[in-house]
Protein backbone atom coordinates (compact mmCIF):
# COMPACT_ATOMS: atom_id res chain seq x y z
CA UNK A 1 0.00 0.00 0.00
CA UNK A 2 1.12 3.54 -0.72
CA UNK A 3 1.83 6.05 2.02
CA UNK A 4 1.23 9.80 2.15
CA UNK A 5 3.36 12.66 3.35
CA UNK A 6 1.99 15.53 5.41
CA UNK A 7 1.67 17.88 2.45
CA UNK A 8 -0.50 15.37 0.55
CA UNK A 9 -2.76 14.84 3.55
CA UNK A 10 -3.05 18.58 4.14
CA UNK A 11 -4.16 19.16 0.55
CA UNK A 12 -6.96 16.60 1.09
CA UNK A 13 -8.00 18.08 4.44
CA UNK A 14 -7.62 21.79 3.71
CA UNK A 15 -8.74 21.81 0.06
CA UNK A 16 -6.79 25.06 -0.28
CA UNK A 17 -5.30 24.34 -3.69
CA UNK A 18 -7.79 22.67 -6.06
CA UNK A 19 -5.16 21.25 -8.42
CA UNK A 20 -3.05 19.76 -5.62
CA UNK A 21 -6.18 18.53 -3.82
CA UNK A 22 -7.26 16.66 -6.96
CA UNK A 23 -3.79 15.15 -7.42
CA UNK A 24 -3.64 14.14 -3.76
CA UNK A 25 -7.09 12.56 -3.89
CA UNK A 26 -6.21 10.68 -7.08
CA UNK A 27 -3.09 9.33 -5.36
CA UNK A 28 -5.03 7.98 -2.37
CA UNK A 29 -8.05 6.67 -4.28
CA UNK A 30 -6.51 3.22 -4.52
CA UNK A 31 -5.67 3.25 -0.82
CA UNK A 32 -2.95 4.93 1.19
CA UNK A 33 -1.42 4.65 4.65
CA UNK A 34 -0.98 7.52 7.14
CA UNK A 35 1.74 7.24 9.79
CA UNK A 36 1.56 8.68 13.30
CA UNK A 37 4.21 11.22 12.35
CA UNK A 38 2.15 12.48 9.41
CA UNK A 39 -0.91 12.76 11.67
CA UNK A 40 0.99 14.79 14.25
CA UNK A 41 2.57 17.05 11.63
CA UNK A 42 -0.83 17.53 9.99
CA UNK A 43 -2.49 18.58 13.24
CA UNK A 44 0.29 21.12 13.75
CA UNK A 45 -0.17 22.53 10.21
CA UNK A 46 -3.95 22.68 10.58
CA UNK A 47 -3.60 24.56 13.85
CA UNK A 48 -0.64 26.83 13.08
CA UNK A 49 -1.01 27.56 9.39
CA UNK A 50 -4.74 27.16 8.77
CA UNK A 51 -5.80 28.30 12.27
CA UNK A 52 -8.25 25.45 12.69
CA UNK A 53 -9.81 24.99 16.12
CA UNK A 54 -9.19 21.87 18.20
CA UNK A 55 -12.75 20.75 17.40
CA UNK A 56 -12.14 21.15 13.67
CA UNK A 57 -8.88 19.22 13.99
CA UNK A 58 -10.57 16.46 15.98
CA UNK A 59 -13.33 16.25 13.37
CA UNK A 60 -10.73 15.98 10.59
CA UNK A 61 -8.95 13.16 12.46
CA UNK A 62 -12.28 11.41 12.92
CA UNK A 63 -12.94 11.67 9.19
CA UNK A 64 -9.54 10.14 8.46
CA UNK A 65 -10.35 7.18 10.71
CA UNK A 66 -13.52 6.59 8.69
CA UNK A 67 -12.09 7.41 5.25
CA UNK A 68 -12.75 4.76 2.60
CA UNK A 69 -9.31 4.98 0.97
CA UNK A 70 -7.01 5.93 3.83
CA UNK A 71 -5.61 3.63 6.49
CA UNK A 72 -4.26 5.19 9.66
CA UNK A 73 -1.37 3.55 11.49
CA UNK A 74 -2.74 1.79 14.58
CA UNK A 75 -6.28 3.15 14.21
CA UNK A 76 -7.20 1.83 17.66
CA UNK A 77 -4.41 3.91 19.21
CA UNK A 78 -5.35 6.99 17.20
CA UNK A 79 -9.01 6.60 18.17
CA UNK A 80 -8.14 6.45 21.89
CA UNK A 81 -5.86 9.47 21.51
CA UNK A 82 -8.70 11.29 19.79
CA UNK A 83 -10.98 10.56 22.76
CA UNK A 84 -8.48 12.25 25.11
CA UNK A 85 -7.99 15.15 22.70
CA UNK A 86 -11.73 15.77 22.39
CA UNK A 87 -12.11 15.77 26.19
CA UNK A 88 -9.10 18.03 26.82
CA UNK A 89 -7.99 19.80 23.61
CA UNK A 90 -5.39 21.84 25.49
CA UNK A 91 -3.32 18.65 25.79
CA UNK A 92 -2.70 18.68 22.07
CA UNK A 93 -3.22 15.65 19.88
CA UNK A 94 0.48 14.74 19.84
CA UNK A 95 0.61 14.29 23.64
CA UNK A 96 -2.58 12.24 23.55
CA UNK A 97 -1.06 10.04 20.86
CA UNK A 98 2.17 9.60 22.83
CA UNK A 99 0.20 8.27 25.81
CA UNK A 100 -1.76 5.80 23.73
CA UNK A 101 1.30 4.55 21.84
CA UNK A 102 3.02 3.93 25.19
CA UNK A 103 -0.12 2.21 26.52
CA UNK A 104 -0.33 -0.13 23.53
CA UNK A 105 3.37 -0.95 23.85
CA UNK A 106 2.90 -1.74 27.55
CA UNK A 107 5.23 1.04 28.69
CA UNK A 108 3.26 2.90 31.35
CA UNK A 109 3.34 5.03 33.31
CA UNK A 110 4.35 7.80 30.97
CA UNK A 111 6.43 10.31 32.91
CA UNK A 112 5.70 13.96 32.27
CA UNK A 113 6.20 17.38 33.81
CA UNK A 114 3.01 18.56 32.09
CA UNK A 115 0.35 19.16 34.75
CA UNK A 116 -2.62 18.44 32.47
CA UNK A 117 -1.05 15.42 30.80
CA UNK A 118 -0.16 14.08 34.22
CA UNK A 119 -3.90 13.77 34.95
CA UNK A 120 -4.49 11.39 32.03
CA UNK A 121 -4.81 7.77 33.15
CA UNK A 122 -1.50 6.03 32.57
CA UNK A 123 0.57 9.17 33.11
CA UNK A 124 2.65 10.17 36.08
CA UNK A 125 3.40 13.81 36.72
CA UNK A 126 6.97 14.27 37.82
CA UNK A 127 7.94 16.96 40.29
CA UNK A 128 11.44 18.43 40.30
CNS distance restraints for C-alpha pairs under 8 A (distance, minus, plus):
assign (resid   1 and name CA) (resid  31 and name CA) 6.58 0.50 0.50
assign (resid   1 and name CA) (resid  32 and name CA) 5.86 0.50 0.50
assign (resid   1 and name CA) (resid  33 and name CA) 6.73 0.50 0.50
assign (resid   2 and name CA) (resid  28 and name CA) 7.77 0.50 0.50
assign (resid   2 and name CA) (resid  31 and name CA) 6.80 0.50 0.50
assign (resid   2 and name CA) (resid  32 and name CA) 4.70 0.50 0.50
assign (resid   2 and name CA) (resid  33 and name CA) 6.04 0.50 0.50
assign (resid   3 and name CA) (resid  32 and name CA) 4.98 0.50 0.50
assign (resid   3 and name CA) (resid  33 and name CA) 4.42 0.50 0.50
assign (resid   3 and name CA) (resid  34 and name CA) 6.02 0.50 0.50
assign (resid   3 and name CA) (resid  35 and name CA) 7.86 0.50 0.50
assign (resid   4 and name CA) (resid   8 and name CA) 6.05 0.50 0.50
assign (resid   4 and name CA) (resid   9 and name CA) 6.57 0.50 0.50
assign (resid   4 and name CA) (resid  28 and name CA) 7.93 0.50 0.50
assign (resid   4 and name CA) (resid  32 and name CA) 6.49 0.50 0.50
assign (resid   4 and name CA) (resid  33 and name CA) 6.31 0.50 0.50
assign (resid   4 and name CA) (resid  34 and name CA) 5.91 0.50 0.50
assign (resid   4 and name CA) (resid  38 and name CA) 7.80 0.50 0.50
assign (resid   5 and name CA) (resid   9 and name CA) 6.49 0.50 0.50
assign (resid   5 and name CA) (resid  34 and name CA) 7.72 0.50 0.50
assign (resid   5 and name CA) (resid  38 and name CA) 6.18 0.50 0.50
assign (resid   6 and name CA) (resid  10 and name CA) 6.03 0.50 0.50
assign (resid   6 and name CA) (resid  38 and name CA) 5.04 0.50 0.50
assign (resid   6 and name CA) (resid  39 and name CA) 7.43 0.50 0.50
assign (resid   6 and name CA) (resid  41 and name CA) 6.43 0.50 0.50
assign (resid   6 and name CA) (resid  42 and name CA) 5.74 0.50 0.50
assign (resid   7 and name CA) (resid  11 and name CA) 6.26 0.50 0.50
assign (resid   7 and name CA) (resid  42 and name CA) 7.96 0.50 0.50
assign (resid   8 and name CA) (resid  12 and name CA) 6.60 0.50 0.50
assign (resid   8 and name CA) (resid  20 and name CA) 8.00 0.50 0.50
assign (resid   8 and name CA) (resid  21 and name CA) 7.83 0.50 0.50
assign (resid   8 and name CA) (resid  24 and name CA) 5.47 0.50 0.50
assign (resid   9 and name CA) (resid  13 and name CA) 6.22 0.50 0.50
assign (resid   9 and name CA) (resid  24 and name CA) 7.39 0.50 0.50
assign (resid   9 and name CA) (resid  42 and name CA) 7.25 0.50 0.50
assign (resid  10 and name CA) (resid  14 and name CA) 5.60 0.50 0.50
assign (resid  10 and name CA) (resid  15 and name CA) 7.71 0.50 0.50
assign (resid  10 and name CA) (resid  42 and name CA) 6.35 0.50 0.50
assign (resid  10 and name CA) (resid  45 and name CA) 7.79 0.50 0.50
assign (resid  10 and name CA) (resid  46 and name CA) 7.68 0.50 0.50
assign (resid  11 and name CA) (resid  15 and name CA) 5.32 0.50 0.50
assign (resid  11 and name CA) (resid  16 and name CA) 6.52 0.50 0.50
assign (resid  11 and name CA) (resid  17 and name CA) 6.79 0.50 0.50
assign (resid  11 and name CA) (resid  20 and name CA) 6.30 0.50 0.50
assign (resid  11 and name CA) (resid  21 and name CA) 4.86 0.50 0.50
assign (resid  11 and name CA) (resid  24 and name CA) 6.63 0.50 0.50
assign (resid  12 and name CA) (resid  21 and name CA) 5.34 0.50 0.50
assign (resid  12 and name CA) (resid  24 and name CA) 6.37 0.50 0.50
assign (resid  12 and name CA) (resid  25 and name CA) 6.42 0.50 0.50
assign (resid  13 and name CA) (resid  60 and name CA) 7.06 0.50 0.50
assign (resid  14 and name CA) (resid  46 and name CA) 7.84 0.50 0.50
assign (resid  14 and name CA) (resid  50 and name CA) 7.92 0.50 0.50
assign (resid  15 and name CA) (resid  21 and name CA) 5.70 0.50 0.50
assign (resid  16 and name CA) (resid  21 and name CA) 7.46 0.50 0.50
assign (resid  17 and name CA) (resid  21 and name CA) 5.88 0.50 0.50
assign (resid  18 and name CA) (resid  22 and name CA) 6.11 0.50 0.50
assign (resid  19 and name CA) (resid  23 and name CA) 6.33 0.50 0.50
assign (resid  20 and name CA) (resid  24 and name CA) 5.95 0.50 0.50
assign (resid  21 and name CA) (resid  25 and name CA) 6.04 0.50 0.50
assign (resid  22 and name CA) (resid  26 and name CA) 6.07 0.50 0.50
assign (resid  23 and name CA) (resid  27 and name CA) 6.21 0.50 0.50
assign (resid  24 and name CA) (resid  28 and name CA) 6.46 0.50 0.50
assign (resid  25 and name CA) (resid  29 and name CA) 5.98 0.50 0.50
assign (resid  26 and name CA) (resid  30 and name CA) 7.90 0.50 0.50
assign (resid  27 and name CA) (resid  32 and name CA) 7.89 0.50 0.50
assign (resid  28 and name CA) (resid  32 and name CA) 5.13 0.50 0.50
assign (resid  28 and name CA) (resid  69 and name CA) 6.20 0.50 0.50
assign (resid  28 and name CA) (resid  70 and name CA) 6.83 0.50 0.50
assign (resid  29 and name CA) (resid  69 and name CA) 5.66 0.50 0.50
assign (resid  30 and name CA) (resid  69 and name CA) 6.41 0.50 0.50
assign (resid  31 and name CA) (resid  69 and name CA) 4.41 0.50 0.50
assign (resid  31 and name CA) (resid  70 and name CA) 5.54 0.50 0.50
assign (resid  31 and name CA) (resid  71 and name CA) 7.32 0.50 0.50
assign (resid  32 and name CA) (resid  69 and name CA) 6.37 0.50 0.50
assign (resid  32 and name CA) (resid  70 and name CA) 4.95 0.50 0.50
assign (resid  32 and name CA) (resid  71 and name CA) 6.07 0.50 0.50
assign (resid  33 and name CA) (resid  70 and name CA) 5.79 0.50 0.50
assign (resid  33 and name CA) (resid  71 and name CA) 4.68 0.50 0.50
assign (resid  33 and name CA) (resid  72 and name CA) 5.78 0.50 0.50
assign (resid  33 and name CA) (resid  73 and name CA) 6.93 0.50 0.50
assign (resid  34 and name CA) (resid  38 and name CA) 6.29 0.50 0.50
assign (resid  34 and name CA) (resid  39 and name CA) 6.93 0.50 0.50
assign (resid  34 and name CA) (resid  70 and name CA) 7.06 0.50 0.50
assign (resid  34 and name CA) (resid  71 and name CA) 6.08 0.50 0.50
assign (resid  34 and name CA) (resid  72 and name CA) 4.75 0.50 0.50
assign (resid  34 and name CA) (resid  73 and name CA) 5.90 0.50 0.50
assign (resid  35 and name CA) (resid  39 and name CA) 6.41 0.50 0.50
assign (resid  35 and name CA) (resid  72 and name CA) 6.35 0.50 0.50
assign (resid  35 and name CA) (resid  73 and name CA) 5.12 0.50 0.50
assign (resid  36 and name CA) (resid  40 and name CA) 6.21 0.50 0.50
assign (resid  36 and name CA) (resid  72 and name CA) 7.70 0.50 0.50
assign (resid  36 and name CA) (resid  73 and name CA) 6.17 0.50 0.50
assign (resid  37 and name CA) (resid  41 and name CA) 6.10 0.50 0.50
assign (resid  38 and name CA) (resid  42 and name CA) 5.89 0.50 0.50
assign (resid  39 and name CA) (resid  43 and name CA) 6.23 0.50 0.50
assign (resid  40 and name CA) (resid  44 and name CA) 6.39 0.50 0.50
assign (resid  40 and name CA) (resid  93 and name CA) 7.08 0.50 0.50
assign (resid  40 and name CA) (resid  94 and name CA) 5.61 0.50 0.50
assign (resid  41 and name CA) (resid  45 and name CA) 6.28 0.50 0.50
assign (resid  42 and name CA) (resid  46 and name CA) 6.05 0.50 0.50
assign (resid  43 and name CA) (resid  47 and name CA) 6.11 0.50 0.50
assign (resid  43 and name CA) (resid  57 and name CA) 6.47 0.50 0.50
assign (resid  43 and name CA) (resid  93 and name CA) 7.29 0.50 0.50
assign (resid  44 and name CA) (resid  48 and name CA) 5.82 0.50 0.50
assign (resid  44 and name CA) (resid  49 and name CA) 7.88 0.50 0.50
assign (resid  45 and name CA) (resid  49 and name CA) 5.17 0.50 0.50
assign (resid  45 and name CA) (resid  50 and name CA) 6.67 0.50 0.50
assign (resid  46 and name CA) (resid  50 and name CA) 4.90 0.50 0.50
assign (resid  46 and name CA) (resid  51 and name CA) 6.15 0.50 0.50
assign (resid  46 and name CA) (resid  52 and name CA) 5.53 0.50 0.50
assign (resid  46 and name CA) (resid  57 and name CA) 6.92 0.50 0.50
assign (resid  47 and name CA) (resid  51 and name CA) 4.62 0.50 0.50
assign (resid  47 and name CA) (resid  52 and name CA) 4.87 0.50 0.50
assign (resid  47 and name CA) (resid  53 and name CA) 6.62 0.50 0.50
assign (resid  47 and name CA) (resid  54 and name CA) 7.58 0.50 0.50
assign (resid  47 and name CA) (resid  57 and name CA) 7.51 0.50 0.50
assign (resid  48 and name CA) (resid  52 and name CA) 7.74 0.50 0.50
assign (resid  52 and name CA) (resid  56 and name CA) 5.88 0.50 0.50
assign (resid  52 and name CA) (resid  57 and name CA) 6.39 0.50 0.50
assign (resid  53 and name CA) (resid  57 and name CA) 6.22 0.50 0.50
assign (resid  54 and name CA) (resid  58 and name CA) 6.01 0.50 0.50
assign (resid  54 and name CA) (resid  86 and name CA) 7.82 0.50 0.50
assign (resid  54 and name CA) (resid  89 and name CA) 5.91 0.50 0.50
assign (resid  55 and name CA) (resid  59 and name CA) 6.06 0.50 0.50
assign (resid  55 and name CA) (resid  86 and name CA) 7.12 0.50 0.50
assign (resid  55 and name CA) (resid  89 and name CA) 7.88 0.50 0.50
assign (resid  56 and name CA) (resid  60 and name CA) 6.18 0.50 0.50
assign (resid  57 and name CA) (resid  61 and name CA) 6.25 0.50 0.50
assign (resid  58 and name CA) (resid  62 and name CA) 6.15 0.50 0.50
assign (resid  58 and name CA) (resid  82 and name CA) 6.69 0.50 0.50
assign (resid  58 and name CA) (resid  85 and name CA) 7.31 0.50 0.50
assign (resid  58 and name CA) (resid  86 and name CA) 6.55 0.50 0.50
assign (resid  59 and name CA) (resid  63 and name CA) 6.21 0.50 0.50
assign (resid  60 and name CA) (resid  64 and name CA) 6.33 0.50 0.50
assign (resid  61 and name CA) (resid  65 and name CA) 6.39 0.50 0.50
assign (resid  61 and name CA) (resid  82 and name CA) 7.57 0.50 0.50
assign (resid  62 and name CA) (resid  66 and name CA) 6.54 0.50 0.50
assign (resid  62 and name CA) (resid  79 and name CA) 7.83 0.50 0.50
assign (resid  62 and name CA) (resid  82 and name CA) 7.75 0.50 0.50
assign (resid  63 and name CA) (resid  67 and name CA) 5.87 0.50 0.50
assign (resid  64 and name CA) (resid  70 and name CA) 6.75 0.50 0.50
assign (resid  64 and name CA) (resid  71 and name CA) 7.86 0.50 0.50
assign (resid  64 and name CA) (resid  72 and name CA) 7.33 0.50 0.50
assign (resid  65 and name CA) (resid  70 and name CA) 7.74 0.50 0.50
assign (resid  65 and name CA) (resid  71 and name CA) 7.27 0.50 0.50
assign (resid  65 and name CA) (resid  72 and name CA) 6.49 0.50 0.50
assign (resid  65 and name CA) (resid  75 and name CA) 6.71 0.50 0.50
assign (resid  65 and name CA) (resid  79 and name CA) 7.61 0.50 0.50
assign (resid  67 and name CA) (resid  71 and name CA) 7.60 0.50 0.50
assign (resid  71 and name CA) (resid  75 and name CA) 7.77 0.50 0.50
assign (resid  72 and name CA) (resid  78 and name CA) 7.82 0.50 0.50
assign (resid  73 and name CA) (resid  78 and name CA) 7.76 0.50 0.50
assign (resid  74 and name CA) (resid  78 and name CA) 6.38 0.50 0.50
assign (resid  75 and name CA) (resid  79 and name CA) 5.93 0.50 0.50
assign (resid  76 and name CA) (resid  80 and name CA) 6.34 0.50 0.50
assign (resid  77 and name CA) (resid  81 and name CA) 6.19 0.50 0.50
assign (resid  77 and name CA) (resid  97 and name CA) 7.18 0.50 0.50
assign (resid  77 and name CA) (resid 100 and name CA) 5.57 0.50 0.50
assign (resid  77 and name CA) (resid 101 and name CA) 6.33 0.50 0.50
assign (resid  77 and name CA) (resid 104 and name CA) 7.18 0.50 0.50
assign (resid  78 and name CA) (resid  82 and name CA) 6.04 0.50 0.50
assign (resid  78 and name CA) (resid  97 and name CA) 6.41 0.50 0.50
assign (resid  78 and name CA) (resid 100 and name CA) 7.55 0.50 0.50
assign (resid  79 and name CA) (resid  83 and name CA) 6.37 0.50 0.50
assign (resid  80 and name CA) (resid  84 and name CA) 6.64 0.50 0.50
assign (resid  80 and name CA) (resid 100 and name CA) 6.67 0.50 0.50
assign (resid  81 and name CA) (resid  85 and name CA) 6.18 0.50 0.50
assign (resid  81 and name CA) (resid  93 and name CA) 6.91 0.50 0.50
assign (resid  81 and name CA) (resid  96 and name CA) 4.75 0.50 0.50
assign (resid  81 and name CA) (resid  97 and name CA) 4.87 0.50 0.50
assign (resid  81 and name CA) (resid  99 and name CA) 7.53 0.50 0.50
assign (resid  81 and name CA) (resid 100 and name CA) 5.93 0.50 0.50
assign (resid  82 and name CA) (resid  86 and name CA) 6.00 0.50 0.50
assign (resid  82 and name CA) (resid  93 and name CA) 7.00 0.50 0.50
assign (resid  82 and name CA) (resid  96 and name CA) 7.24 0.50 0.50
assign (resid  82 and name CA) (resid  97 and name CA) 7.81 0.50 0.50
assign (resid  83 and name CA) (resid  87 and name CA) 6.34 0.50 0.50
assign (resid  84 and name CA) (resid  88 and name CA) 6.06 0.50 0.50
assign (resid  84 and name CA) (resid  89 and name CA) 7.72 0.50 0.50
assign (resid  84 and name CA) (resid  96 and name CA) 6.10 0.50 0.50
assign (resid  85 and name CA) (resid  89 and name CA) 4.75 0.50 0.50
assign (resid  85 and name CA) (resid  90 and name CA) 7.71 0.50 0.50
assign (resid  85 and name CA) (resid  91 and name CA) 6.60 0.50 0.50
assign (resid  85 and name CA) (resid  92 and name CA) 6.39 0.50 0.50
assign (resid  85 and name CA) (resid  93 and name CA) 5.56 0.50 0.50
assign (resid  85 and name CA) (resid  96 and name CA) 6.20 0.50 0.50
assign (resid  88 and name CA) (resid  92 and name CA) 8.00 0.50 0.50
assign (resid  89 and name CA) (resid  93 and name CA) 7.34 0.50 0.50
assign (resid  91 and name CA) (resid  95 and name CA) 6.26 0.50 0.50
assign (resid  91 and name CA) (resid  96 and name CA) 6.83 0.50 0.50
assign (resid  91 and name CA) (resid 116 and name CA) 6.72 0.50 0.50
assign (resid  91 and name CA) (resid 117 and name CA) 6.37 0.50 0.50
assign (resid  92 and name CA) (resid  96 and name CA) 6.61 0.50 0.50
assign (resid  93 and name CA) (resid  97 and name CA) 6.09 0.50 0.50
assign (resid  94 and name CA) (resid  98 and name CA) 6.18 0.50 0.50
assign (resid  95 and name CA) (resid  99 and name CA) 6.40 0.50 0.50
assign (resid  95 and name CA) (resid 117 and name CA) 7.43 0.50 0.50
assign (resid  96 and name CA) (resid 100 and name CA) 6.49 0.50 0.50
assign (resid  97 and name CA) (resid 101 and name CA) 6.06 0.50 0.50
assign (resid  98 and name CA) (resid 102 and name CA) 6.20 0.50 0.50
assign (resid  99 and name CA) (resid 103 and name CA) 6.11 0.50 0.50
assign (resid  99 and name CA) (resid 110 and name CA) 6.64 0.50 0.50
assign (resid  99 and name CA) (resid 122 and name CA) 7.32 0.50 0.50
assign (resid  99 and name CA) (resid 123 and name CA) 7.36 0.50 0.50
assign (resid 100 and name CA) (resid 104 and name CA) 6.10 0.50 0.50
assign (resid 101 and name CA) (resid 105 and name CA) 6.21 0.50 0.50
assign (resid 102 and name CA) (resid 106 and name CA) 6.14 0.50 0.50
assign (resid 102 and name CA) (resid 107 and name CA) 5.04 0.50 0.50
assign (resid 102 and name CA) (resid 108 and name CA) 6.24 0.50 0.50
assign (resid 102 and name CA) (resid 110 and name CA) 7.08 0.50 0.50
assign (resid 103 and name CA) (resid 107 and name CA) 5.88 0.50 0.50
assign (resid 103 and name CA) (resid 108 and name CA) 5.93 0.50 0.50
assign (resid 103 and name CA) (resid 122 and name CA) 7.29 0.50 0.50
assign (resid 108 and name CA) (resid 122 and name CA) 5.83 0.50 0.50
assign (resid 108 and name CA) (resid 123 and name CA) 7.05 0.50 0.50
assign (resid 109 and name CA) (resid 122 and name CA) 4.99 0.50 0.50
assign (resid 109 and name CA) (resid 123 and name CA) 4.98 0.50 0.50
assign (resid 109 and name CA) (resid 124 and name CA) 5.88 0.50 0.50
assign (resid 110 and name CA) (resid 122 and name CA) 6.32 0.50 0.50
assign (resid 110 and name CA) (resid 123 and name CA) 4.55 0.50 0.50
assign (resid 110 and name CA) (resid 124 and name CA) 5.89 0.50 0.50
assign (resid 111 and name CA) (resid 118 and name CA) 7.71 0.50 0.50
assign (resid 111 and name CA) (resid 123 and name CA) 5.97 0.50 0.50
assign (resid 111 and name CA) (resid 124 and name CA) 4.93 0.50 0.50
assign (resid 111 and name CA) (resid 125 and name CA) 6.00 0.50 0.50
assign (resid 111 and name CA) (resid 126 and name CA) 6.33 0.50 0.50
assign (resid 112 and name CA) (resid 117 and name CA) 7.06 0.50 0.50
assign (resid 112 and name CA) (resid 118 and name CA) 6.18 0.50 0.50
assign (resid 112 and name CA) (resid 123 and name CA) 7.06 0.50 0.50
assign (resid 112 and name CA) (resid 124 and name CA) 6.18 0.50 0.50
assign (resid 112 and name CA) (resid 125 and name CA) 5.01 0.50 0.50
assign (resid 112 and name CA) (resid 126 and name CA) 5.71 0.50 0.50
assign (resid 113 and name CA) (resid 118 and name CA) 7.18 0.50 0.50
assign (resid 113 and name CA) (resid 125 and name CA) 5.39 0.50 0.50
assign (resid 113 and name CA) (resid 126 and name CA) 5.13 0.50 0.50
assign (resid 113 and name CA) (resid 127 and name CA) 6.72 0.50 0.50
assign (resid 114 and name CA) (resid 118 and name CA) 5.89 0.50 0.50
assign (resid 114 and name CA) (resid 125 and name CA) 6.64 0.50 0.50
assign (resid 115 and name CA) (resid 119 and name CA) 6.86 0.50 0.50
assign (resid 115 and name CA) (resid 125 and name CA) 6.47 0.50 0.50
assign (resid 116 and name CA) (resid 120 and name CA) 7.30 0.50 0.50
assign (resid 117 and name CA) (resid 123 and name CA) 6.85 0.50 0.50
assign (resid 117 and name CA) (resid 125 and name CA) 7.58 0.50 0.50
assign (resid 118 and name CA) (resid 123 and name CA) 5.09 0.50 0.50
assign (resid 118 and name CA) (resid 124 and name CA) 5.17 0.50 0.50
assign (resid 118 and name CA) (resid 125 and name CA) 4.36 0.50 0.50
assign (resid 118 and name CA) (resid 126 and name CA) 7.99 0.50 0.50
assign (resid 119 and name CA) (resid 123 and name CA) 6.67 0.50 0.50
assign (resid 119 and name CA) (resid 124 and name CA) 7.56 0.50 0.50
assign (resid 119 and name CA) (resid 125 and name CA) 7.51 0.50 0.50
